Amino acid sequence: MIKKASLSSLVEMAETLSAEDPGSACAYMAVQVSPGRVPAFYRSSPLGFVQSKGFDPDGIRHFVSLGHLNNCLSASADSLDLLVDSSGMVCIESVDGPYRNFMHVHTVREASSGAKYHSIGNPAAERLDPSALSGISVALPKELSMAQQPSLFDGRLCIGTRGGLVRYRVPSLSGVGLNPCRSFLRFACGGKADSLTISGNGYWICQKGGMVSCISSHRFQDSMRQAFESPGTLLATVDAFRLVEAMGSALKICGRNSSSDKTGKMYLGQDGVTCRDTFGNEAAFSLGPQQQPWARFGIMGYAAELAVFFLRQAQDKDATIESAEPAMAGLPPARRISRGPFEVDFRIVP
C-alpha cells in the first residue's frame, strides 16, 4: 500500500508547471505504475517538464487527468494502491478499516494527452551550488504572483510583481547568463536541492524530493528591474523584526487594496506604521526609538504585503529604508527596504 501523503506531495510538485501559465501545462501526465510502490510521473509543458527521478522514458506510460487524479486522491483513504485495469485505465483502490474504496482515474491515450518531450542536451553542462535558491520562497499569494519572467543580474535574482520588485542576492549565480522561468523557481526555491544544473541546451534542472524539474531558460528584458535600477539614499535604519510585524499588523486592519482613499494603504515614518480601518479609525504600530527624523510616506497594502512576505524570510536584526529617484522619466518616487539578502522596491503614494 502507498501512503496518500507521499503521493500527494509528488503530484503537488508536478503542479508547479502551472505557475508559468495555467493553460500552458499539459492537463494530463504520464504515470508508470508498479504495484505496492509509489508510481513515477512525467508532466510536460511547452517550456519543459517535471518528472519523478525514477521515471523510465522507455517504460510503459498511462496518461491520467491531473485534476481528476487530485479529486480521487482527496476522496481516498490514507493508504491506497494505484492499479491499471485490463482496458488500460488507472484505478485507485484503498482500504480504510473494514471498507474498500475503488475509483477510476480518467485516462487517455498518449496521442490525446498533449504530452511534449524536450531535447535538453547534456543535463550537467554547468553545475551550480545546490543551495543557491534554498534561502528564498516564492510561494506568493495569488494576488502578488510574478508579473513577468524573473531575471538574474549582477548576482541578484530579480522578481517583478504587482506590488513591486524583489531582489535576492545570490553570489554563487553571479556568472550565470541564462534566466530561470517562473515555474522553475516555484519548484526549486526553498529547501536545499539535491542538485542544480544548466543543461547543454539551456534548460535549468533541479533535483529535489525525488522529483526533477527541467525548464528552459529565457533572455527576455526585465523592464521592471530597469525601472527601479537607481541608487538609494538612506533614510533610516530600523529594527527589522518590529518593522515586519508592524506592517503585518497594519495589513490586518487596512487590507491589501481598496478603492477607498482611506483604506488599502498605510504610512511609514519615524513615529511608526499608521493606517485606517474601514470605519475611519486610525491604528498605530511603533517601530521603537529612531536615531534621526525621517519623513513618512504612503505605501499600498499589496506592496506592504510583498515586503512582509520576503523580509520575513531574513533573520538579520536591522533593516534599512532608502529613497530612490525614478530611473525613468514620468515614474513616481520609490522606496527600498532591505534586510539581509532581500531588497524590496515599491512606488509610494500620497
ZADO-1210 file (C-alpha; in nm, 4 decimals, padded with zeros to 6 digits):
<atoms>
<atom x="00.0000" y="00.0000" z="00.0000" code="MET" pos="1"/>
<atom x="00.1059" y="00.3595" z="-00.0681" code="ILE" pos="2"/>
<atom x="00.0619" y="00.6466" z="00.1740" code="LYS" pos="3"/>
<atom x="-00.1638" y="00.9135" z="00.0247" code="LYS" pos="4"/>
<atom x="00.0551" y="01.1907" z="00.1697" code="ALA" pos="5"/>
<atom x="00.3641" y="01.0740" z="-00.0218" code="SER" pos="6"/>
<atom x="00.1685" y="01.0501" z="-00.3461" code="LEU" pos="7"/>
<atom x="00.0038" y="01.3907" z="-00.2954" code="SER" pos="8"/>
<atom x="00.3421" y="01.5592" z="-00.2398" code="SER" pos="9"/>
<atom x="00.4694" y="01.4301" z="-00.5755" code="LEU" pos="10"/>
<atom x="00.1544" y="01.5493" z="-00.7512" code="VAL" pos="11"/>
<atom x="00.1951" y="01.8896" z="-00.5845" code="GLU" pos="12"/>
<atom x="00.5447" y="01.9189" z="-00.7319" code="MET" pos="13"/>
<atom x="00.4060" y="01.8297" z="-01.0751" code="ALA" pos="14"/>
<atom x="00.1609" y="02.1184" z="-01.0363" code="GLU" pos="15"/>
<atom x="00.4449" y="02.3726" z="-01.0209" code="THR" pos="16"/>
<atom x="00.4358" y="02.3734" z="-01.4025" code="LEU" pos="17"/>
<atom x="00.1030" y="02.5591" z="-01.3789" code="SER" pos="18"/>
<atom x="00.2852" y="02.8571" z="-01.2242" code="ALA" pos="19"/>
<atom x="00.4036" y="02.9567" z="-01.5709" code="GLU" pos="20"/>
<atom x="00.0598" y="02.9806" z="-01.7277" code="ASP" pos="21"/>
<atom x="-00.2289" y="02.7654" z="-01.6067" code="PRO" pos="22"/>
<atom x="-00.3301" y="02.6974" z="-01.9660" code="GLY" pos="23"/>
<atom x="00.0129" y="02.6031" z="-02.0993" code="SER" pos="24"/>
<atom x="00.0990" y="02.2971" z="-01.8890" code="ALA" pos="25"/>
<atom x="-00.0375" y="01.9656" z="-02.0105" code="CYS" pos="26"/>
<atom x="-00.3602" y="01.8683" z="-01.8327" code="ALA" pos="27"/>
<atom x="-00.2568" y="01.5014" z="-01.8479" code="TYR" pos="28"/>
<atom x="00.0529" y="01.3421" z="-01.7048" code="MET" pos="29"/>
<atom x="00.2211" y="01.0097" z="-01.7648" code="ALA" pos="30"/>
<atom x="00.2082" y="00.7549" z="-01.4834" code="VAL" pos="31"/>
<atom x="00.4185" y="00.4413" z="-01.4528" code="GLN" pos="32"/>
<atom x="00.2543" y="00.2014" z="-01.2093" code="VAL" pos="33"/>
<atom x="00.4324" y="-00.0631" z="-01.0013" code="SER" pos="34"/>
<atom x="00.2024" y="-00.2425" z="-00.7524" code="PRO" pos="35"/>
<atom x="00.2813" y="-00.1546" z="-00.3908" code="GLY" pos="36"/>
<atom x="00.5256" y="00.1227" z="-00.4863" code="ARG" pos="37"/>
<atom x="00.4891" y="00.4961" z="-00.5323" code="VAL" pos="38"/>
<atom x="00.4263" y="00.5492" z="-00.9054" code="PRO" pos="39"/>
<atom x="00.6534" y="00.7564" z="-01.1278" code="ALA" pos="40"/>
<atom x="00.5187" y="01.0684" z="-01.3028" code="PHE" pos="41"/>
<atom x="00.6007" y="01.2832" z="-01.6043" code="TYR" pos="42"/>
<atom x="00.4207" y="01.6112" z="-01.6791" code="ARG" pos="43"/>
<atom x="00.5183" y="01.8484" z="-01.9597" code="SER" pos="44"/>
<atom x="00.4618" y="02.1980" z="-02.0949" code="SER" pos="45"/>
<atom x="00.5958" y="02.3895" z="-02.3967" code="PRO" pos="46"/>
<atom x="00.8823" y="02.5109" z="-02.1738" code="LEU" pos="47"/>
<atom x="00.9899" y="02.1870" z="-02.0074" code="GLY" pos="48"/>
<atom x="00.8781" y="01.9087" z="-01.7761" code="PHE" pos="49"/>
<atom x="00.8632" y="01.7789" z="-01.4207" code="VAL" pos="50"/>
<atom x="00.9124" y="01.4078" z="-01.3579" code="GLN" pos="51"/>
<atom x="00.9880" y="01.1532" z="-01.0878" code="SER" pos="52"/>
<atom x="01.3573" y="01.0805" z="-01.0520" code="LYS" pos="53"/>
<atom x="01.2903" y="00.7146" z="-01.1332" code="GLY" pos="54"/>
<atom x="01.0710" y="00.7739" z="-01.4393" code="PHE" pos="55"/>
<atom x="01.1717" y="00.5455" z="-01.7264" code="ASP" pos="56"/>
<atom x="01.1371" y="00.7257" z="-02.0624" code="PRO" pos="57"/>
<atom x="01.1248" y="00.3889" z="-02.2381" code="ASP" pos="58"/>
<atom x="00.8776" y="00.2285" z="-01.9967" code="GLY" pos="59"/>
<atom x="00.5007" y="00.1780" z="-02.0272" code="ILE" pos="60"/>
<atom x="00.3082" y="00.5002" z="-01.9608" code="ARG" pos="61"/>
<atom x="-00.0566" y="00.5694" z="-01.8837" code="HIS" pos="62"/>
<atom x="-00.1815" y="00.9269" z="-01.9220" code="PHE" pos="63"/>
<atom x="-00.4195" y="01.0455" z="-01.6495" code="VAL" pos="64"/>
<atom x="-00.6012" y="01.3726" z="-01.5899" code="SER" pos="65"/>
<atom x="-00.4084" y="01.5605" z="-01.3204" code="LEU" pos="66"/>
<atom x="-00.7222" y="01.7365" z="-01.1994" code="GLY" pos="67"/>
<atom x="-00.9216" y="01.4146" z="-01.1735" code="HIS" pos="68"/>
<atom x="-00.6332" y="01.2368" z="-01.0018" code="LEU" pos="69"/>
<atom x="-00.6329" y="01.5101" z="-00.7369" code="ASN" pos="70"/>
<atom x="-01.0079" y="01.4705" z="-00.6892" code="ASN" pos="71"/>
<atom x="-00.9722" y="01.0942" z="-00.6473" code="CYS" pos="72"/>
<atom x="-00.6857" y="01.1344" z="-00.4019" code="LEU" pos="73"/>
<atom x="-00.8911" y="01.3734" z="-00.1912" code="SER" pos="74"/>
<atom x="-01.1676" y="01.1089" z="-00.1724" code="ALA" pos="75"/>
<atom x="-00.9368" y="00.8148" z="-00.0996" code="SER" pos="76"/>
<atom x="-00.8229" y="00.6684" z="00.2315" code="ALA" pos="77"/>
<atom x="-00.4805" y="00.7365" z="00.3814" code="ASP" pos="78"/>
<atom x="-00.3405" y="00.4113" z="00.2385" code="SER" pos="79"/>
<atom x="-00.4031" y="00.3171" z="-00.1243" code="LEU" pos="80"/>
<atom x="-00.2787" y="00.1340" z="-00.4308" code="ASP" pos="81"/>
<atom x="-00.2606" y="00.2534" z="-00.7923" code="LEU" pos="82"/>
<atom x="-00.3610" y="-00.0174" z="-01.0398" code="LEU" pos="83"/>
<atom x="-00.4199" y="-00.0484" z="-01.4128" code="VAL" pos="84"/>
<atom x="-00.7248" y="-00.2450" z="-01.5289" code="ASP" pos="85"/>
<atom x="-00.7499" y="-00.4609" z="-01.8392" code="SER" pos="86"/>
<atom x="-00.8580" y="-00.1653" z="-02.0535" code="SER" pos="87"/>
<atom x="-00.5526" y="00.0407" z="-01.9568" code="GLY" pos="88"/>
<atom x="-00.7382" y="00.2736" z="-01.7186" code="MET" pos="89"/>
<atom x="-00.5592" y="00.3789" z="-01.3983" code="VAL" pos="90"/>
<atom x="-00.7540" y="00.2991" z="-01.0793" code="CYS" pos="91"/>
<atom x="-00.7196" y="00.3850" z="-00.7125" code="ILE" pos="92"/>
<atom x="-00.8027" y="00.1174" z="-00.4566" code="GLU" pos="93"/>
<atom x="-00.7898" y="00.1916" z="-00.0872" code="SER" pos="94"/>
<atom x="-00.8823" y="00.0134" z="00.2303" code="VAL" pos="95"/>
<atom x="-00.9548" y="00.2111" z="00.5447" code="ASP" pos="96"/>
<atom x="-01.0645" y="-00.0217" z="00.8226" code="GLY" pos="97"/>
<atom x="-01.3285" y="-00.2698" z="00.7008" code="PRO" pos="98"/>
<atom x="-01.4277" y="-00.0689" z="00.3920" code="TYR" pos="99"/>
<atom x="-01.2969" y="-00.0897" z="00.0359" code="ARG" pos="100"/>
<atom x="-01.2897" y="00.2161" z="-00.1935" code="ASN" pos="101"/>
<atom x="-01.2384" y="00.1842" z="-00.5672" code="PHE" pos="102"/>
<atom x="-01.2186" y="00.4689" z="-00.8225" code="MET" pos="103"/>
<atom x="-01.1262" y="00.5028" z="-01.1889" code="HIS" pos="104"/>
<atom x="-00.8977" y="00.7944" z="-01.2815" code="VAL" pos="105"/>
<atom x="-00.9748" y="00.9487" z="-01.6203" code="HIS" pos="106"/>
<atom x="-00.7131" y="00.8002" z="-01.8561" code="THR" pos="107"/>
<atom x="-00.6453" y="00.8801" z="-02.2240" code="VAL" pos="108"/>
<atom x="-00.4169" y="00.7552" z="-02.4978" code="ARG" pos="109"/>
<atom x="-00.0819" y="00.9287" z="-02.5404" code="GLU" pos="110"/>
<atom x="-00.1909" y="01.0778" z="-02.8748" code="ALA" pos="111"/>
<atom x="-00.4743" y="01.2591" z="-02.6943" code="SER" pos="112"/>
<atom x="-00.2703" y="01.3664" z="-02.3909" code="SER" pos="113"/>
<atom x="-00.0866" y="01.6648" z="-02.5393" code="GLY" pos="114"/>
<atom x="00.2395" y="01.5411" z="-02.3862" code="ALA" pos="115"/>
<atom x="00.5570" y="01.7135" z="-02.5080" code="LYS" pos="116"/>
<atom x="00.9139" y="01.5902" z="-02.4981" code="TYR" pos="117"/>
<atom x="01.2268" y="01.8054" z="-02.4855" code="HIS" pos="118"/>
<atom x="01.5828" y="01.7634" z="-02.6044" code="SER" pos="119"/>
<atom x="01.7860" y="01.9108" z="-02.3188" code="ILE" pos="120"/>
<atom x="02.1391" y="01.8107" z="-02.4205" code="GLY" pos="121"/>
<atom x="02.3981" y="01.7335" z="-02.1530" code="ASN" pos="122"/>
<atom x="02.1962" y="01.7617" z="-01.8268" code="PRO" pos="123"/>
<atom x="02.5006" y="01.8742" z="-01.6261" code="ALA" pos="124"/>
<atom x="02.6796" y="02.1042" z="-01.8690" code="ALA" pos="125"/>
<atom x="02.7047" y="02.3685" z="-01.5934" code="GLU" pos="126"/>
<atom x="02.6950" y="02.2655" z="-01.2279" code="ARG" pos="127"/>
<atom x="02.5632" y="02.5209" z="-00.9783" code="LEU" pos="128"/>
<atom x="02.5506" y="02.5422" z="-00.5996" code="ASP" pos="129"/>
<atom x="02.2552" y="02.3199" z="-00.4924" code="PRO" pos="130"/>
<atom x="02.1801" y="02.5571" z="-00.2026" code="SER" pos="131"/>
<atom x="02.1727" y="02.8718" z="-00.4196" code="ALA" pos="132"/>
<atom x="01.7918" y="02.9035" z="-00.4043" code="LEU" pos="133"/>
<atom x="01.7350" y="02.7397" z="-00.0663" code="SER" pos="134"/>
<atom x="01.7003" y="03.0653" z="00.1274" code="GLY" pos="135"/>
<atom x="01.4057" y="03.2095" z="-00.0616" code="ILE" pos="136"/>
<atom x="01.0431" y="03.1050" z="-00.1000" code="SER" pos="137"/>
<atom x="00.8429" y="03.2349" z="-00.3967" code="VAL" pos="138"/>
<atom x="00.5106" y="03.0768" z="-00.2956" code="ALA" pos="139"/>
<atom x="00.3442" y="03.4175" z="-00.3216" code="LEU" pos="140"/>
<atom x="-00.0263" y="03.4779" z="-00.2595" code="PRO" pos="141"/>
<atom x="-00.2210" y="03.4677" z="-00.5876" code="LYS" pos="142"/>
<atom x="-00.2772" y="03.8446" z="-00.5769" code="GLU" pos="143"/>
<atom x="00.1004" y="03.9025" z="-00.5714" code="LEU" pos="144"/>
<atom x="00.2057" y="03.6445" z="-00.8306" code="SER" pos="145"/>
<atom x="00.5025" y="03.7215" z="-01.0529" code="MET" pos="146"/>
<atom x="00.4020" y="03.9778" z="-01.3157" code="ALA" pos="147"/>
<atom x="00.6837" y="03.8864" z="-01.5553" code="GLN" pos="148"/>
<atom x="00.9640" y="03.6382" z="-01.6001" code="GLN" pos="149"/>
<atom x="01.2354" y="03.6675" z="-01.3315" code="PRO" pos="150"/>
<atom x="01.5915" y="03.7560" z="-01.4214" code="SER" pos="151"/>
<atom x="01.9465" y="03.7272" z="-01.2898" code="LEU" pos="152"/>
<atom x="02.1521" y="04.0444" z="-01.2813" code="PHE" pos="153"/>
<atom x="02.4807" y="04.1133" z="-01.1070" code="ASP" pos="154"/>
<atom x="02.4427" y="03.8195" z="-00.8680" code="GLY" pos="155"/>
<atom x="02.0833" y="03.9067" z="-00.7783" code="ARG" pos="156"/>
<atom x="01.7625" y="03.7220" z="-00.8573" code="LEU" pos="157"/>
<atom x="01.5051" y="03.9850" z="-00.9608" code="CYS" pos="158"/>
<atom x="01.1336" y="03.9096" z="-00.9234" code="ILE" pos="159"/>
<atom x="00.8755" y="04.1575" z="-01.0523" code="GLY" pos="160"/>
<atom x="00.5244" y="04.1527" z="-00.9046" code="THR" pos="161"/>
<atom x="00.2177" y="04.3732" z="-00.8848" code="ARG" pos="162"/>
<atom x="00.3442" y="04.5080" z="-00.5513" code="GLY" pos="163"/>
<atom x="00.6943" y="04.5970" z="-00.6702" code="GLY" pos="164"/>
<atom x="01.0346" y="04.4463" z="-00.7362" code="LEU" pos="165"/>
<atom x="01.2217" y="04.1998" z="-00.5153" code="VAL" pos="166"/>
<atom x="01.5949" y="04.1421" z="-00.5399" code="ARG" pos="167"/>
<atom x="01.7579" y="03.8442" z="-00.3713" code="TYR" pos="168"/>
<atom x="02.1366" y="03.8343" z="-00.3572" code="ARG" pos="169"/>
<atom x="02.2771" y="03.5027" z="-00.4816" code="VAL" pos="170"/>
<atom x="02.6557" y="03.5485" z="-00.5220" code="PRO" pos="171"/>
<atom x="02.7029" y="03.1893" z="-00.6415" code="SER" pos="172"/>
<atom x="02.4900" y="03.2642" z="-00.9505" code="LEU" pos="173"/>
<atom x="02.6685" y="03.5872" z="-01.0446" code="SER" pos="174"/>
<atom x="02.8320" y="03.4321" z="-01.3516" code="GLY" pos="175"/>
<atom x="02.5156" y="03.2710" z="-01.4912" code="VAL" pos="176"/>
<atom x="02.3907" y="03.4296" z="-01.8133" code="GLY" pos="177"/>
<atom x="02.0626" y="03.2392" z="-01.8571" code="LEU" pos="178"/>
<atom x="01.7488" y="03.3439" z="-01.6679" code="ASN" pos="179"/>
<atom x="01.5226" y="03.0882" z="-01.4937" code="PRO" pos="180"/>
<atom x="01.1486" y="03.0862" z="-01.5624" code="CYS" pos="181"/>
<atom x="00.8739" y="03.1355" z="-01.3030" code="ARG" pos="182"/>
<atom x="00.7658" y="02.7730" z="-01.2899" code="SER" pos="183"/>
<atom x="01.1230" y="02.6606" z="-01.2279" code="PHE" pos="184"/>
<atom x="01.1542" y="02.8921" z="-00.9280" code="LEU" pos="185"/>
<atom x="00.8275" y="02.7601" z="-00.7861" code="ARG" pos="186"/>
<atom x="00.9838" y="02.4136" z="-00.7845" code="PHE" pos="187"/>
<atom x="01.3456" y="02.4899" z="-00.6919" code="ALA" pos="188"/>
<atom x="01.3182" y="02.7656" z="-00.4287" code="CYS" pos="189"/>
<atom x="01.3027" y="02.6864" z="-00.0588" code="GLY" pos="190"/>
<atom x="01.4925" y="02.3919" z="00.0888" code="GLY" pos="191"/>
<atom x="01.8232" y="02.2590" z="-00.0400" code="LYS" pos="192"/>
<atom x="01.8137" y="02.0764" z="-00.3716" code="ALA" pos="193"/>
<atom x="01.9968" y="01.7526" z="-00.4375" code="ASP" pos="194"/>
<atom x="02.1467" y="01.9119" z="-00.7491" code="SER" pos="195"/>
<atom x="02.1144" y="02.2300" z="-00.9558" code="LEU" pos="196"/>
<atom x="02.2473" y="02.2441" z="-01.3116" code="THR" pos="197"/>
<atom x="02.2010" y="02.4043" z="-01.6522" code="ILE" pos="198"/>
<atom x="02.1897" y="02.1671" z="-01.9493" code="SER" pos="199"/>
<atom x="02.3737" y="02.1948" z="-02.2765" code="GLY" pos="200"/>
<atom x="02.0582" y="02.3255" z="-02.4479" code="ASN" pos="201"/>
<atom x="01.9916" y="02.5905" z="-02.1826" code="GLY" pos="202"/>
<atom x="01.7464" y="02.4141" z="-01.9506" code="TYR" pos="203"/>
<atom x="01.7557" y="02.4782" z="-01.5761" code="TRP" pos="204"/>
<atom x="01.7435" y="02.1428" z="-01.3930" code="ILE" pos="205"/>
<atom x="01.6762" y="02.0840" z="-01.0243" code="CYS" pos="206"/>
<atom x="01.6534" y="01.7504" z="-00.8429" code="GLN" pos="207"/>
<atom x="01.4629" y="01.7730" z="-00.5176" code="LYS" pos="208"/>
<atom x="01.2419" y="01.5491" z="-00.3055" code="GLY" pos="209"/>
<atom x="01.2531" y="01.2589" z="-00.5511" code="GLY" pos="210"/>
<atom x="01.1409" y="01.4788" z="-00.8418" code="MET" pos="211"/>
<atom x="01.3216" y="01.6569" z="-01.1256" code="VAL" pos="212"/>
<atom x="01.2215" y="01.9900" z="-01.2804" code="SER" pos="213"/>
<atom x="01.3681" y="02.0737" z="-01.6199" code="CYS" pos="214"/>
<atom x="01.2555" y="02.4109" z="-01.7609" code="ILE" pos="215"/>
<atom x="01.4053" y="02.6123" z="-02.0465" code="SER" pos="216"/>
<atom x="01.5759" y="02.9429" z="-01.9727" code="SER" pos="217"/>
<atom x="01.4837" y="03.2805" z="-02.1228" code="HIS" pos="218"/>
<atom x="01.6565" y="03.6021" z="-02.2305" code="ARG" pos="219"/>
<atom x="01.3669" y="03.8481" z="-02.2042" code="PHE" pos="220"/>
<atom x="01.4423" y="04.2048" z="-02.0955" code="GLN" pos="221"/>
<atom x="01.3469" y="04.2825" z="-01.7356" code="ASP" pos="222"/>
<atom x="01.1621" y="04.6130" z="-01.7703" code="SER" pos="223"/>
<atom x="01.0624" y="04.6304" z="-01.4021" code="MET" pos="224"/>
<atom x="01.4203" y="04.5866" z="-01.2856" code="ARG" pos="225"/>
<atom x="01.5299" y="04.8623" z="-01.5194" code="GLN" pos="226"/>
<atom x="01.2556" y="05.0910" z="-01.3862" code="ALA" pos="227"/>
<atom x="01.3858" y="05.0502" z="-01.0296" code="PHE" pos="228"/>
<atom x="01.7562" y="05.0428" z="-01.1172" code="GLU" pos="229"/>
<atom x="01.8699" y="05.3586" z="-00.9361" code="SER" pos="230"/>
<atom x="02.0882" y="05.4137" z="-00.6286" code="PRO" pos="231"/>
<atom x="01.9129" y="05.4727" z="-00.2981" code="GLY" pos="232"/>
<atom x="01.9607" y="05.7388" z="-00.0311" code="THR" pos="233"/>
<atom x="01.9473" y="05.6109" z="00.3258" code="LEU" pos="234"/>
<atom x="01.6525" y="05.7417" z="00.5269" code="LEU" pos="235"/>
<atom x="01.6611" y="05.5207" z="00.8335" code="ALA" pos="236"/>
<atom x="01.7880" y="05.2014" z="00.9923" code="THR" pos="237"/>
<atom x="01.5162" y="05.0297" z="01.1956" code="VAL" pos="238"/>
<atom x="01.4589" y="04.7139" z="01.3955" code="ASP" pos="239"/>
<atom x="01.3739" y="04.4637" z="01.1200" code="ALA" pos="240"/>
<atom x="01.1532" y="04.2402" z="01.3332" code="PHE" pos="241"/>
<atom x="00.9435" y="04.5341" z="01.4587" code="ARG" pos="242"/>
<atom x="00.9100" y="04.6753" z="01.1073" code="LEU" pos="243"/>
<atom x="00.7884" y="04.3471" z="00.9569" code="VAL" pos="244"/>
<atom x="00.5490" y="04.2763" z="01.2437" code="GLU" pos="245"/>
<atom x="00.4144" y="04.6325" z="01.2429" code="ALA" pos="246"/>
<atom x="00.3444" y="04.6221" z="00.8680" code="MET" pos="247"/>
<atom x="00.1890" y="04.2764" z="00.9040" code="GLY" pos="248"/>
<atom x="-00.0397" y="04.4011" z="01.1815" code="SER" pos="249"/>
<atom x="-00.1389" y="04.7087" z="00.9801" code="ALA" pos="250"/>
<atom x="-00.2337" y="04.4840" z="00.6877" code="LEU" pos="251"/>
<atom x="-00.4898" y="04.3112" z="00.9066" code="LYS" pos="252"/>
<atom x="-00.6513" y="04.6498" z="00.9701" code="ILE" pos="253"/>
<atom x="-00.6348" y="04.8256" z="00.6337" code="CYS" pos="254"/>
<atom x="-00.6256" y="04.5313" z="00.3898" code="GLY" pos="255"/>
<atom x="-00.4052" y="04.4922" z="00.0860" code="ARG" pos="256"/>
<atom x="-00.6119" y="04.7032" z="-00.1537" code="ASN" pos="257"/>
<atom x="-00.9237" y="04.9183" z="-00.1685" code="SER" pos="258"/>
<atom x="-01.0853" y="05.1775" z="-00.3910" code="SER" pos="259"/>
<atom x="-01.1320" y="05.3963" z="-00.0819" code="SER" pos="260"/>
<atom x="-00.8951" y="05.6856" z="-00.0155" code="ASP" pos="261"/>
<atom x="-00.8678" y="05.5818" z="00.3490" code="LYS" pos="262"/>
<atom x="-00.8144" y="05.2057" z="00.3451" code="THR" pos="263"/>
<atom x="-00.5894" y="04.9753" z="00.1467" code="GLY" pos="264"/>
<atom x="-00.2751" y="05.1714" z="00.2320" code="LYS" pos="265"/>
<atom x="-00.0529" y="05.2574" z="00.5268" code="MET" pos="266"/>
<atom x="00.2099" y="05.5133" z="00.6190" code="TYR" pos="267"/>
<atom x="00.5636" y="05.4537" z="00.7413" code="LEU" pos="268"/>
<atom x="00.7520" y="05.7199" z="00.9342" code="GLY" pos="269"/>
<atom x="00.9644" y="05.7844" z="01.2405" code="GLN" pos="270"/>
<atom x="00.6504" y="05.7553" z="01.4565" code="ASP" pos="271"/>
<atom x="00.5867" y="05.4040" z="01.3277" code="GLY" pos="272"/>
<atom x="00.3343" y="05.2449" z="01.0921" code="VAL" pos="273"/>
<atom x="-00.0134" y="05.4003" z="01.0775" code="THR" pos="274"/>
<atom x="-00.3285" y="05.3149" z="00.8844" code="CYS" pos="275"/>
<atom x="-00.7083" y="05.3495" z="00.8969" code="ARG" pos="276"/>
<atom x="-00.9683" y="05.0761" z="00.9140" code="ASP" pos="277"/>
<atom x="-01.2918" y="05.0611" z="00.7151" code="THR" pos="278"/>
<atom x="-01.4641" y="05.2766" z="00.9800" code="PHE" pos="279"/>
<atom x="-01.2042" y="05.5524" z="00.9522" code="GLY" pos="280"/>
<atom x="-01.0362" y="05.4743" z="01.2848" code="ASN" pos="281"/>
<atom x="-00.6611" y="05.5217" z="01.2959" code="GLU" pos="282"/>
<atom x="-00.4282" y="05.2447" z="01.4157" code="ALA" pos="283"/>
<atom x="-00.0609" y="05.2934" z="01.5002" code="ALA" pos="284"/>
<atom x="00.2217" y="05.0425" z="01.5428" code="PHE" pos="285"/>
<atom x="00.5502" y="05.1651" z="01.6888" code="SER" pos="286"/>
<atom x="00.8924" y="05.0972" z="01.5403" code="LEU" pos="287"/>
<atom x="01.0704" y="05.1935" z="01.8608" code="GLY" pos="288"/>
<atom x="01.3028" y="05.4914" z="01.9141" code="PRO" pos="289"/>
<atom x="01.4616" y="05.6344" z="01.5982" code="GLN" pos="290"/>
<atom x="01.8147" y="05.7728" z="01.5794" code="GLN" pos="291"/>
<atom x="01.7196" y="06.0501" z="01.3363" code="GLN" pos="292"/>
<atom x="01.3978" y="06.2004" z="01.1980" code="PRO" pos="293"/>
<atom x="01.2682" y="06.0893" z="00.8585" code="TRP" pos="294"/>
<atom x="00.9626" y="06.1908" z="00.6592" code="ALA" pos="295"/>
<atom x="00.6736" y="05.9479" z="00.6424" code="ARG" pos="296"/>
<atom x="00.5472" y="05.8044" z="00.3132" code="PHE" pos="297"/>
<atom x="00.2460" y="05.6085" z="00.1932" code="GLY" pos="298"/>
<atom x="00.2530" y="05.2514" z="00.0684" code="ILE" pos="299"/>
<atom x="-00.0298" y="05.0491" z="-00.0829" code="MET" pos="300"/>
<atom x="-00.1388" y="04.7383" z="00.1023" code="GLY" pos="301"/>
<atom x="-00.0316" y="04.4956" z="-00.1701" code="TYR" pos="302"/>
<atom x="00.3201" y="04.6498" z="-00.1752" code="ALA" pos="303"/>
<atom x="00.3350" y="04.6188" z="00.2037" code="ALA" pos="304"/>
<atom x="00.2263" y="04.2551" z="00.1812" code="GLU" pos="305"/>
<atom x="00.5063" y="04.1902" z="-00.0685" code="LEU" pos="306"/>
<atom x="00.7619" y="04.3451" z="00.1677" code="ALA" pos="307"/>
<atom x="00.6335" y="04.1467" z="00.4654" code="VAL" pos="308"/>
<atom x="00.6366" y="03.8187" z="00.2697" code="PHE" pos="309"/>
<atom x="01.0024" y="03.8454" z="00.1676" code="PHE" pos="310"/>
<atom x="01.1581" y="04.0426" z="00.4549" code="LEU" pos="311"/>
<atom x="01.0135" y="03.7888" z="00.6988" code="ARG" pos="312"/>
<atom x="01.2348" y="03.5243" z="00.5359" code="GLN" pos="313"/>
<atom x="01.5543" y="03.7014" z="00.6508" code="ALA" pos="314"/>
<atom x="01.6903" y="03.6834" z="01.0058" code="GLN" pos="315"/>
<atom x="01.9020" y="03.9994" z="01.0164" code="ASP" pos="316"/>
<atom x="01.8415" y="04.2318" z="01.3128" code="LYS" pos="317"/>
<atom x="01.8319" y="04.5591" z="01.1180" code="ASP" pos="318"/>
<atom x="01.6515" y="04.6771" z="00.8072" code="ALA" pos="319"/>
<atom x="01.7300" y="04.9881" z="00.6039" code="THR" pos="320"/>
<atom x="01.4822" y="05.2191" z="00.4365" code="ILE" pos="321"/>
<atom x="01.6033" y="05.4185" z="00.1355" code="GLU" pos="322"/>
<atom x="01.4505" y="05.6670" z="-00.1054" code="SER" pos="323"/>
<atom x="01.5130" y="05.6048" z="-00.4750" code="ALA" pos="324"/>
<atom x="01.4673" y="05.8506" z="-00.7575" code="GLU" pos="325"/>
<atom x="01.2823" y="05.7184" z="-01.0643" code="PRO" pos="326"/>
<atom x="01.5148" y="05.5501" z="-01.3113" code="ALA" pos="327"/>
<atom x="01.2852" y="05.6610" z="-01.5963" code="MET" pos="328"/>
<atom x="01.1108" y="05.9897" z="-01.6585" code="ALA" pos="329"/>
<atom x="00.7475" y="06.0113" z="-01.5555" code="GLY" pos="330"/>
<atom x="00.7601" y="05.7455" z="-01.2832" code="LEU" pos="331"/>
<atom x="00.6605" y="05.8283" z="-00.9233" code="PRO" pos="332"/>
<atom x="00.9282" y="05.8152" z="-00.6492" code="PRO" pos="333"/>
<atom x="01.0094" y="05.4864" z="-00.4852" code="ALA" pos="334"/>
<atom x="01.1327" y="05.3440" z="-00.1577" code="ARG" pos="335"/>
<atom x="01.3585" y="05.0467" z="-00.0952" code="ARG" pos="336"/>
<atom x="01.3528" y="04.8329" z="00.2190" code="ILE" pos="337"/>
<atom x="01.6444" y="04.5934" z="00.2653" code="SER" pos="338"/>
<atom x="01.7008" y="04.3133" z="00.5146" code="ARG" pos="339"/>
<atom x="01.9833" y="04.0647" z="00.4723" code="GLY" pos="340"/>
<atom x="01.9917" y="03.9340" z="00.1131" code="PRO" pos="341"/>
<atom x="01.6470" y="04.0814" z="00.0300" code="PHE" pos="342"/>
<atom x="01.5650" y="04.4204" z="-00.1225" code="GLU" pos="343"/>
<atom x="01.2043" y="04.5243" z="-00.1893" code="VAL" pos="344"/>
<atom x="01.1400" y="04.8257" z="-00.4159" code="ASP" pos="345"/>
<atom x="00.7937" y="04.9853" z="-00.4467" code="PHE" pos="346"/>
<atom x="00.6239" y="05.3078" z="-00.5536" code="ARG" pos="347"/>
<atom x="00.4971" y="05.5398" z="-00.2811" code="ILE" pos="348"/>
<atom x="00.1540" y="05.7051" z="-00.2710" code="VAL" pos="349"/>
<atom x="00.0317" y="06.0353" z="-00.1187" code="PRO" pos="350"/>
</atoms>
